[in-house]
Amino acid sequence: MGFFSKSKPGVNWKSLTNTDQLTEIEKASFSKPQVIFKHSTRCSISTMAKNRVEDGFTHLEQLSDVWYLDLIAYRNLSNAVADKWNIIHESPQLIVIKNGNAVYDASHNMIVVKDVEDVLG
């Protein structure tokens, strides 16, 4: 839980830890967008991307449910996310799910706050 204790105020990450949650995310996406952030805890670039997400999305939780996936601990789950939503696995990666579909998928410096906010509406 060390990662979560260091999170910045305002981002209440939900832990994505098992494949059953993918069905929950898909169903919930029909009423509220779902954001998945895949993070490599061993990568400084991923940490910088996570910090940008936390700094830039001060109201992200008002617009969506926000999921955190530690892809080092849950590599198979990370692959299941890629398979389920037909996207290429990347790290770091931010994915937005709406109406059951991945409508935004970006990695590294391509994760742009304004673009994600536009998708979340």
Secondary structure as a PSIPRED ss2 file (coil, helix, strand):
# PSIPRED VFORMAT (PSIPRED V4.0)

   1 M C   1.000  0.000  0.000
   2 G H   0.000  1.000  0.000
   3 F H   0.000  1.000  0.000
   4 F H   0.000  1.000  0.000
   5 S H   0.000  1.000  0.000
   6 K C   1.000  0.000  0.000
   7 S C   1.000  0.000  0.000
   8 K C   1.000  0.000  0.000
   9 P C   1.000  0.000  0.000
  10 G C   1.000  0.000  0.000
  11 V C   1.000  0.000  0.000
  12 N C   1.000  0.000  0.000
  13 W C   1.000  0.000  0.000
  14 K E   0.000  0.000  1.000
  15 S E   0.000  0.000  1.000
  16 L C   1.000  0.000  0.000
  17 T C   1.000  0.000  0.000
  18 N C   1.000  0.000  0.000
  19 T C   1.000  0.000  0.000
  20 D H   0.000  1.000  0.000
  21 Q H   0.000  1.000  0.000
  22 L H   0.000  1.000  0.000
  23 T H   0.000  1.000  0.000
  24 E H   0.000  1.000  0.000
  25 I H   0.000  1.000  0.000
  26 E H   0.000  1.000  0.000
  27 K H   0.000  1.000  0.000
  28 A H   0.000  1.000  0.000
  29 S C   1.000  0.000  0.000
  30 F C   1.000  0.000  0.000
  31 S C   1.000  0.000  0.000
  32 K C   1.000  0.000  0.000
  33 P C   1.000  0.000  0.000
  34 Q E   0.000  0.000  1.000
  35 V E   0.000  0.000  1.000
  36 I E   0.000  0.000  1.000
  37 F E   0.000  0.000  1.000
  38 K E   0.000  0.000  1.000
  39 H E   0.000  0.000  1.000
  40 S C   1.000  0.000  0.000
  41 T C   1.000  0.000  0.000
  42 R C   1.000  0.000  0.000
  43 C C   1.000  0.000  0.000
  44 S H   0.000  1.000  0.000
  45 I H   0.000  1.000  0.000
  46 S H   0.000  1.000  0.000
  47 T H   0.000  1.000  0.000
  48 M H   0.000  1.000  0.000
  49 A H   0.000  1.000  0.000
  50 K H   0.000  1.000  0.000
  51 N H   0.000  1.000  0.000
  52 R H   0.000  1.000  0.000
  53 V H   0.000  1.000  0.000
  54 E H   0.000  1.000  0.000
  55 D H   0.000  1.000  0.000
  56 G H   0.000  1.000  0.000
  57 F C   1.000  0.000  0.000
  58 T C   1.000  0.000  0.000
  59 H C   1.000  0.000  0.000
  60 L H   0.000  1.000  0.000
  61 E H   0.000  1.000  0.000
  62 Q H   0.000  1.000  0.000
  63 L H   0.000  1.000  0.000
  64 S C   1.000  0.000  0.000
  65 D E   0.000  0.000  1.000
  66 V E   0.000  0.000  1.000
  67 W E   0.000  0.000  1.000
  68 Y E   0.000  0.000  1.000
  69 L E   0.000  0.000  1.000
  70 D E   0.000  0.000  1.000
  71 L C   1.000  0.000  0.000
  72 I C   1.000  0.000  0.000
  73 A C   1.000  0.000  0.000
  74 Y C   1.000  0.000  0.000
  75 R H   0.000  1.000  0.000
  76 N H   0.000  1.000  0.000
  77 L H   0.000  1.000  0.000
  78 S H   0.000  1.000  0.000
  79 N H   0.000  1.000  0.000
  80 A H   0.000  1.000  0.000
  81 V H   0.000  1.000  0.000
  82 A H   0.000  1.000  0.000
  83 D H   0.000  1.000  0.000
  84 K H   0.000  1.000  0.000
  85 W C   1.000  0.000  0.000
  86 N C   1.000  0.000  0.000
  87 I C   1.000  0.000  0.000
  88 I C   1.000  0.000  0.000
  89 H C   1.000  0.000  0.000
  90 E C   1.000  0.000  0.000
  91 S C   1.000  0.000  0.000
  92 P C   1.000  0.000  0.000
  93 Q E   0.000  0.000  1.000
  94 L E   0.000  0.000  1.000
  95 I E   0.000  0.000  1.000
  96 V E   0.000  0.000  1.000
  97 I E   0.000  0.000  1.000
  98 K E   0.000  0.000  1.000
  99 N C   1.000  0.000  0.000
 100 G C   1.000  0.000  0.000
 101 N E   0.000  0.000  1.000
 102 A E   0.000  0.000  1.000
 103 V E   0.000  0.000  1.000
 104 Y E   0.000  0.000  1.000
 105 D E   0.000  0.000  1.000
 106 A E   0.000  0.000  1.000
 107 S E   0.000  0.000  1.000
 108 H H   0.000  1.000  0.000
 109 N H   0.000  1.000  0.000
 110 M H   0.000  1.000  0.000
 111 I C   1.000  0.000  0.000
 112 V C   1.000  0.000  0.000
 113 V H   0.000  1.000  0.000
 114 K H   0.000  1.000  0.000
 115 D H   0.000  1.000  0.000
 116 V H   0.000  1.000  0.000
 117 E H   0.000  1.000  0.000
 118 D H   0.000  1.000  0.000
 119 V H   0.000  1.000  0.000
 120 L H   0.000  1.000  0.000
 121 G C   1.000  0.000  0.000
